[in-house]
Amino acid sequence: LIQKLRDEDFLRWEEKTDLCVDFPDVRITANLNGQRKSLVEGCNGPGKVLTLAHELDTISDTKSWVGNVREELLQEHPSSH
């Protein structure tokens, strides 16, 4: 997981401050090399954060614990990645 975050240069991703109501969102929070970064994505417009969350879930097999929530969001918006 750490290598994937490093490969994606996650700590340099731009933070979004948009706030949406009544839409699901995805948050990734990581502590790497003493730096903390937390990014959220939602507003019914999935992009890089949602795609990375799906890849991290695949690596860690979190679907076996939490179900297919992110996968369902990806299926609703397949053209966004």
Beta strands, then each sheet from edge to edge (+ up, - down):
strand 1: 26-32
strand 2: 35-41
sheet 1: 1+ 2-
end
